[in-house]
Amino acid sequence: MRSHHLSFVLLALVAACTSPAIKQPSLGPAGPAQPLQTAPAASAPSPEVPNLNPVTPPAVSGDMIFDAWAAEFYGRAIKAGIPRDLLDREMAGLTPDPRVTSRDSHQPEFSQPISAYIKGAVTEGSIGMGLRKRAEVPQFEAIEQRFGVPREILIAIWARESGYGAIQGDFDVIRAMASLAAQGRRRDWAEGELIAALRIIGSGEARRGQLKGSWAGAMGQTQFIPSAYLSTAVDGDGDGKRDVWTSPADALASAASLLTKAGWARGQSWAREVTVAPDFDFALSEGPKLVPEAWTALGVIRADGLPWTDADKTASAQLLAPAGATGPVFLLFPNHFAIRKYNNSVAYALAVGLLADRIAGEGAPQRPWPAETPMSLADRMTAQRALAAIGFNPGTPDGVVGMGTRTALRAWQKARGLTADGYLSPAMVERLKTEAGAGPTP
């Protein structure tokens, strides 16, 4: 789960995001990995614990904020069951990583349009490589039978997450999580991932040197954050280990495990391109979830003209026009949202699904992606402030065009008699600025 992935702000493309060495059955019933076995909790804290909060770590970094956090963290980690000797060893000499704090606070000046992201992800080269990879992992059939996730979806995730294992990240996960925790913006989450990473090391399932990943802690060929590794990773090649770093079968089976826990529905589509009636109300986009028959009654039909499969007929689907009314339109099935549990980004999920379709032999969307203009951070924030000023609350004006902004924009568009597709274009920014009294951009 690559929360560290590219930040495609136009559609709130935020990255979310990614046990002991107990022998895992290679392709047995799916289930979470067993947690680290620790001594049963006593009815009262051990006499040692009160003296450890705060304590002095084995080495100080010289950064006052980091060192103060580390002293407090020691007590919390020990209460969570991390042995003192493990803490001493892994945190000795630890210093904050400035690359991590810089990336965490970075907001790109321009957001990449979704059409550019999709075109960069679904190329003839990526399709050809995916076809080759489909024949290189002998465990694919067993993984599909166990989890019900098509190999093409797993290949597309493998491609997006690490370039088939070639780019896994070079950040020390322990140091990265400590840096994020000390910074404070996401302290609870980062401390939880740091404790999970320490548990992985303490279990003997991986060495500290193996825990390399992204600045946000995602590790391996399919980019699992430490907590997800502990709860979800599985052995896919039958060697008794869960090696998401060097074993493609383990990484892919673990990705399938994660998607299954996220609600993947065996046999259903992830999405289908559709066409809509000329008078279709785009205010319904990202709104109700209806079965295909109900969408048909509203003028929505499959773009390829084929009938809905039995598996899709009973599934509730949501309509999405990711590039506005002039671009391709999709009905999103529950499996699309399972992919977004892997990485909570509309663009990411679309790229995975569309690449998987092409690897499986299906065609590209029939309606071409429109030419889009990258939106500056200033324009995005200006549009949000303008919406709030004229009574359509988009939430905090942070420059992230997420669900709140798109919902407010659709409401404003509908109230003004415009196509209510929730798509923020330069023209929409100018109209909003004018109505809010800011005037046009010079």
For each residue, the residues with C-beta under 8 A, 3 or more apart:
1: 16 17 18 218 223 224 225 228 258 342 343
2: 5 15 17 18 160 161 214 216 218 223 343 348
3: 14 15 16 17 18 214 216 218 225 343
4: 15 17 18 103 169 214 215 216 217 218 223
5: 2 15 160 161 343 345 348
6: 13 112 117
7: 13 14 15 107 108 111
8: 11 13 111 112 114 117 345 347 348
9: 12 13 14 107 108 111 375 377 380 399 400 401
10: 13 111 112 113 114 347 375 401 424
11: 8 114 322 345 346 347 401 402 406
12: 9 345 346 400 401 402 403 405 406
13: 6 7 8 9 10 114 117 345 346 347 348
14: 3 7 9 344 345 400 402
15: 2 3 4 5 7 216 343 344 345
16: 1 3 343 344 345
17: 1 2 3 4 216 217 218 223 225 343 344
18: 1 2 3 4 161 213 214 216 217 218 219 223 224 225 228
19: 22 33 34 35 36 199 200 203 205 230 242
20: 34 36 37 203 204 205
21: 203 204 205 241
22: 19 33 34
23: 235 240
24: 33 234 235 240 241 242
25: 28 29 235
26: 235 236 237 238 239 240
27: 139 142 143 145 146 236 238 253
28: 25
29: 25
30: 146 147 234 257 260
31:
32: 231 232
33: 19 22 24 229 230 231 232 233 234 242
34: 19 20 22 37
35: 19 199 230
36: 19 20 81 199 202 203 230
37: 20 34
38: 81
39: 81
40:
41:
42: 45 46
43:
44:
45: 42 49 50 79
46: 42 49
47: 50
48: 51 52 78 84
49: 45 46 52 53 75 78 79
50: 45 47 53
51: 48 55
52: 48 49 55 74 75 78 84
53: 49 50 72 74 75 76
54: 68 71 72 74 75
55: 51 52 71 74 75
56: 60 71
57: 60 67 70 71 74 88 91 92 94
58: 88 91 92 93
59: 91 92 93 94
60: 56 57 67
61: 66 67 70 94 95 96
62: 67 95
63: 66 67 95 96 182
64: 67 68
65: 68 69 182
66: 61 63 69 70 95 96 178 179 182
67: 57 60 61 62 63 64 70 71
68: 54 64 65 71 72
69: 65 66 72 73 178 181 182 184 187
70: 57 61 66 67 73 74 91 94 178 182
71: 54 55 56 57 67 68 74
72: 53 54 68 69 75 76
73: 69 70 76 77 178 181 191 194
74: 52 53 54 55 57 70 71 77 78 87 91
75: 49 52 53 54 55 72 78 79
76: 53 72 73 79 80 191
77: 73 74 80 82 87 194 195 198
78: 48 49 52 74 75 81 82 83 84 87
79: 45 49 75 76
80: 76 77 195
81: 36 38 39 78 199
82: 77 78 86 87 195 198 199 202
83: 78 86 87 202
84: 48 52 78 87 88
85: 88 89
86: 82 83 89 90 198 201 202
87: 74 77 78 82 83 84 90 91 198
88: 57 58 84 85 91 92
89: 85 86 92
90: 86 87 94 174 198 201 208
91: 57 58 59 70 74 87 88 94 174 178
92: 57 58 59 88 89
93: 58 59
94: 57 59 61 70 90 91 174 175 178
95: 61 62 63 66 175
96: 61 63 66 100 101 175 178 179 182 183
97: 100 101 171 172 175 176 179 215
98: 101 102
99: 102 103 171 215
100: 96 97 103 104 171 175 176 179 180 215
101: 96 97 98 104 105 179 180 183
102: 98 99 105 106
103: 4 99 100 106 215
104: 100 101 180 183 185 186 215 216
105: 101 102 185
106: 102 103
107: 7 9 377 398 399
108: 7 9 111 112 377
109: 376 377
110: 374 375 376 377
111: 7 8 9 10 108 374 375 377 380 401
112: 6 8 10 108 116 117 374
113: 10 116 117 323 372 373 374 375
114: 8 10 11 13 117 118 322 323 346 347 350 369 372
115: 118 119 323 327 369 370 371 372
116: 112 113 119 120 372 374
117: 6 8 13 112 113 114 120 121 347 351
118: 114 115 121 122 347 350 351 354 369
119: 115 116 122 123 369
120: 116 117 123
121: 117 118 126 159 160 351 354 355
122: 118 119 126 127 351 354 355 358 364
123: 119 120 126 127
124: 127 128
125: 128 129
126: 121 122 123 129 130 159 355
127: 122 123 124 130 131 355 358 359
128: 124 125 131 132
129: 125 126 132 133 159 164
130: 126 127 133 134 152 155 156 159 355 358 359
131: 127 128 134 135 359
132: 128 129 135 136
133: 129 130 136 137 155 158 159 164
134: 130 131 137 140 151 152 155 359
135: 131 132
136: 132 133 248
137: 133 134 140 151 248 249 252
138: 141 249
139: 27 142 143 236 237 249 252 253
140: 134 137 143 144 151 154 252
141: 138 144 145
142: 27 139 145 146 236
143: 27 139 140 146 147 149 151 154 236 249 252 253 256
144: 140 141 147 148 149 150 151 256
145: 27 141 142 148
146: 27 30 142 143 253 256
147: 30 143 144 253 256 257 259 260 264
148: 144 145 260 264 265 266 267
149: 143 144 153 154 255 256 259 260 264
150: 144 153 154 356 360
151: 134 137 140 143 144 154 155 252
152: 130 134 155 156 356 357 359 360
153: 149 150 156 157 259 270 339 352 353 356
154: 140 143 149 150 151 157 158 252 255 256
155: 130 133 134 151 152 158 159 252 355 356 359
156: 130 152 153 159 160 351 352 353 355 356 359
157: 153 154 160 161 222 255 339 342 352
158: 133 154 155 161 162 164 165 221 222 248 251 252 255
159: 121 126 129 130 133 155 156 163 164 355
160: 2 5 121 156 157 343 348 351 352 355
161: 2 5 18 157 158 218 221 222 223
162: 158 165 166 167 168 220 221 222 223
163: 159 166 167
164: 129 133 158 159 221 248
165: 158 162 168 221 248 251
166: 162 163
167: 162 163
168: 162 165 212 213 219 220 221 223 245
169: 4 212 213 214 215 218 219 223
170: 212
171: 97 99 100 175 176 212 213 214 215 217
172: 97 175 176 208 211 212
173: 176 177 193 197 211 212 213 217 219 226
174: 90 91 94 177 178 194 197 198 201 208 211
175: 94 95 96 97 100 171 172 178 179
176: 97 100 171 172 173 179 180 213 214 215 216 217
177: 173 174 180 181 190 191 193 194 197 217 226
178: 66 69 70 73 91 94 96 174 175 181 182 190 194
179: 66 96 97 100 101 175 176 182 183
180: 100 101 104 176 177 183 185 186 187 189 190 216 217
181: 69 73 177 178 184 186 187 190 191 194
182: 63 65 66 69 70 96 178 179
183: 96 101 104 179 180 186 187
184: 69 181 187
185: 104 105 180
186: 104 180 181 183 189 190
187: 69 180 181 183 184 190 191
188: 191 192
189: 180 186 192 193
190: 177 178 180 181 186 187 193 194 217
191: 73 76 177 181 187 188 194 195
192: 188 189 195 196 227
193: 173 177 189 190 196 197 217 225 226 227
194: 73 77 174 177 178 181 190 191 197 198 226
195: 77 80 82 191 192 198 199
196: 192 193 199 200 225 226 227 229 230
197: 173 174 177 193 194 200 201 211 217 226
198: 77 82 86 87 90 174 194 195 201 202
199: 19 35 36 81 82 195 196 202 203 226 230
200: 19 196 197 203 205 206 211 226 229 230
201: 86 90 174 197 198 204 206 207 208 211
202: 36 82 83 86 198 199
203: 19 20 21 36 199 200
204: 20 21 201
205: 19 20 21 200 241 242
206: 200 201 210 211 245
207: 201 210 211
208: 90 172 174 201 211
209: 212
210: 206 207 245
211: 172 173 174 197 200 201 206 207 208 219 226
212: 168 169 170 171 172 173 209 219 245
213: 18 168 169 171 173 176 216 217 218 219 220 223
214: 2 3 4 18 169 171 176 217 218 219 223
215: 4 97 99 100 103 104 169 171 176
216: 2 3 4 15 17 18 104 176 180 213 225
217: 4 17 18 171 173 176 177 180 190 193 197 213 214 225 226
218: 1 2 3 4 17 18 161 169 213 214 223 224 225
219: 18 168 169 173 211 212 213 214 223 224 225 226 229 244 245
220: 162 168 213 223 224 229 244 245 251 254
221: 158 161 162 164 165 168 244 245 248 251 252
222: 157 158 161 162 244 251 252 254 255
223: 1 2 4 17 18 161 162 168 169 213 214 218 219 220
224: 1 18 218 219 220 228 229 232 233 244 254 258
225: 1 3 17 18 193 196 216 217 218 219 228 229
226: 173 177 193 194 196 197 199 200 211 217 219 229 230
227: 192 193 196 230 231
228: 1 18 224 225 231 232 233 258
229: 33 196 200 219 220 224 225 226 232 233 242 244 254
230: 19 33 35 36 196 199 200 226 227 233
231: 32 33 227 228
232: 32 33 224 228 229 254 257 258 261
233: 33 224 228 229 230 242 244 250 254 257
234: 24 30 33 242 250 253 254 257
235: 23 24 25 26 238 239 240 241 242 250 253
236: 26 27 139 142 143 247 249 250 251 252 253 254
237: 26 139 247 249 250
238: 26 27 235
239: 26 235 243 247
240: 23 24 26 235
241: 21 24 205 235 247 250
242: 19 24 33 205 229 233 234 235 250 254
243: 239 246 247 250
244: 219 220 221 222 224 229 233 247 250 251 254
245: 168 206 210 212 219 220 221 251
246: 243
247: 236 237 239 241 243 244 250 251
248: 136 137 158 164 165 221 251 252
249: 137 138 139 143 236 237 252 253
250: 233 234 235 236 237 241 242 243 244 247 253 254
251: 158 165 220 221 222 236 244 245 247 248 254 255
252: 137 139 140 143 151 154 155 158 221 222 236 248 249 255 256
253: 27 139 143 146 147 234 235 236 249 250 256 257
254: 220 222 224 229 232 233 234 236 242 244 250 251 257 258
255: 149 154 157 158 222 251 252 258 259 342
256: 143 144 146 147 149 154 252 253 259 260 264
257: 30 147 232 233 234 253 254 260 261
258: 1 224 228 232 254 255 261 262 341 342
259: 147 149 153 255 256 262 264 338 339 341 342
260: 30 147 148 149 256 257 263 264
261: 232 257 258
262: 258 259 337 338 339 341 342
263: 260 334 335 337 338 341
264: 147 148 149 256 259 260 335 338
265: 148 268 311 315 333 334 335 338
266: 148
267: 148 309 311
268: 265 311 312 315 333 334 335
269: 272 309 311 312 315 333 335
270: 153 332 333 335 336 339 349 353 356
271: 320 330 331 332 333 335 336 350 353
272: 269 302 303 304 312 317 330 331 333
273: 302 303 304 328 329 330 365 366 367
274: 295 300 301 302 303 319 329 330 331
275: 300 301 302 303 329 367
276: 280 282 299 300 319 329
277: 280 298 299 300
278:
279: 299
280: 276 277 284 298 299 300
281: 284 298 420
282: 276 285 321 325 410 419 420 421 422
283: 287 410 411 413 414 420
284: 280 281 287 288 298 319
285: 282 319 320 321 410 421 422
286: 318 319 320 403 406 407 422
287: 283 284 318 319
288: 284 318
289: 316 317 318
290: 294 295 298 316 317
291: 294 295 313 314 315 316 317
292: 295 296 308 312 313 315 317 331
293: 296 297 308 313
294: 290 291 297 298
295: 274 290 291 292 298 300 317 319 331
296: 292 293 299 300 301
297: 293 294
298: 277 280 281 284 290 294 295
299: 276 277 279 280 296
300: 274 275 276 277 280 295 296 319 329 331
301: 274 275 296 305
302: 272 273 274 275 305 306 307 308
303: 272 273 274 275 328 365 366 367
304: 272 273 366
305: 301 302
306: 302
307: 302
308: 292 293 302 312 313
309: 267 269 312 313
310: 313 314
311: 265 267 268 269 314 315
312: 268 269 272 292 308 309 315 317 333
313: 291 292 293 308 309 310
314: 291 310 311
315: 265 268 269 291 292 311 312 333 334
316: 289 290 291 334
317: 272 289 290 291 292 295 312 331 332 333
318: 286 287 288 289 331 332
319: 274 276 284 285 286 287 295 300 329 330 331 332
320: 271 285 286 329 330 331 332 346
321: 282 285 324 325 327 329 330 421 422 423
322: 11 114 327 328 330 346 347 350
323: 113 114 115 326 327 328 369 370 372 423
324: 321 327 370 419 421 423 425
325: 282 321 329 419 421 423
326: 323 370
327: 115 321 322 323 324 367 368 369 370
328: 273 303 322 323 365 366 367 368 369
329: 273 274 275 276 300 319 320 321 325 367
330: 271 272 273 274 319 320 321 322 350
331: 271 272 274 292 295 300 317 318 319 320
332: 270 271 317 318 319 320 336 337
333: 265 268 269 270 271 272 312 315 317 336
334: 263 265 268 315 316 337 338
335: 263 264 265 268 269 270 271 338 339
336: 270 271 332 333 339 340 349 353
337: 262 263 332 334 340 341 349
338: 259 262 263 264 265 334 335 341 342
339: 153 157 259 262 270 335 336 342 343 348 349 352 353
340: 336 337 343 344 345 346 348 349
341: 258 259 262 263 337 338 344
342: 1 157 255 258 259 262 338 339
343: 1 2 3 5 15 16 17 160 339 340 348 349
344: 14 15 16 17 340 341
345: 5 8 11 12 13 14 15 16 340 348 349
346: 11 12 13 114 320 322 340 349 350
347: 8 10 11 13 114 117 118 322 350 351
348: 2 5 8 13 160 339 340 343 345 351 352
349: 270 336 337 339 340 343 345 346 352 353
350: 114 118 271 322 330 346 347 353 354
351: 117 118 121 122 156 160 347 348 354 355
352: 153 156 157 160 339 348 349 355 356
353: 153 156 270 271 336 339 349 350 356 357
354: 118 121 122 350 351 357 358 364 365
355: 121 122 126 127 130 155 156 159 160 351 352 358 359
356: 150 152 153 155 156 270 352 353 359 360
357: 152 353 354 360 362 363
358: 122 127 130 354 355 361 362 363 364
359: 127 130 131 134 152 155 156 355 356
360: 150 152 356 357
361: 358
362: 357 358
363: 357 358 366
364: 122 354 358
365: 273 303 328 354 368 369
366: 273 303 304 328 363
367: 273 275 303 327 328 329
368: 327 328 365
369: 114 115 118 119 323 327 328 365 372
370: 115 323 324 326 327
371: 115
372: 113 114 115 116 323 369 425
373: 113 425 426
374: 110 111 112 113 116
375: 9 10 110 111 113 379 380 401 424 426 429
376: 109 110 379 380
377: 9 107 108 109 110 111 380 381 399
378: 381 382
379: 375 376 382 383 426 429 441
380: 9 111 375 376 377 383 384 399 400 401 424
381: 377 378 384 385 397 398 399
382: 378 379 385 386 429 432 433 438
383: 379 380 386 387 405 409 424 428 429 432 433
384: 380 381 387 388 394 395 396 397 398 399 405
385: 381 382 388 389 397 436
386: 382 383 389 390 432 433 435 436 438
387: 383 384 390 392 393 394 405 408 409 412 432
388: 384 385 391 392 393 394 397
389: 385 386 436 437
390: 386 387 412 432 435 436
391: 388
392: 387 388 408 409 411 412 415
393: 387 388 404 408
394: 384 387 388 397 404 405 407 408 409
395: 384 398 402 404 405 408
396: 384
397: 381 384 385 388 394
398: 107 381 384 395
399: 9 107 377 380 381 384
400: 9 12 14 380 405
401: 9 10 11 12 111 375 380 405 406 424
402: 11 12 14 395 405 406
403: 12 286 406 407
404: 393 394 395 407 408
405: 12 383 384 387 394 395 400 401 402 408 409 424
406: 11 12 286 401 402 403 409 410 422 423 424
407: 286 394 403 404 410 411 422
408: 387 392 393 394 395 404 405 411 412
409: 383 387 392 394 405 406 412 413 422 423 424 428
410: 282 283 285 406 407 413 414 420 421 422
411: 283 392 407 408 414 415 420
412: 387 390 392 408 409 415 416 432
413: 283 409 410 416 418 419 420 421 422 428
414: 283 410 411 417 418 420
415: 392 411 412
416: 412 413
417: 414
418: 413 414
419: 282 324 325 413
420: 281 282 283 410 411 413 414
421: 282 285 321 324 325 410 413
422: 282 285 286 321 406 407 409 410 413
423: 321 323 324 325 406 409 428
424: 10 375 380 383 401 405 406 409 428 429
425: 324 372 373 428 429
426: 373 375 379 429 430
427: 430 431
428: 383 409 413 423 424 425 431 432
429: 375 379 382 383 424 425 426 432 433 441
430: 426 427 433 434 440 441
431: 427 428 434 435
432: 382 383 386 387 390 412 428 429 435 436
433: 382 383 386 429 430 436 438 439 440 441
434: 430 431 437 438 439 440
435: 386 390 431 432
436: 385 386 389 390 432 433
437: 389 434
438: 382 386 433 434
439: 433 434
440: 430 433 434
441: 379 429 430 433
442:
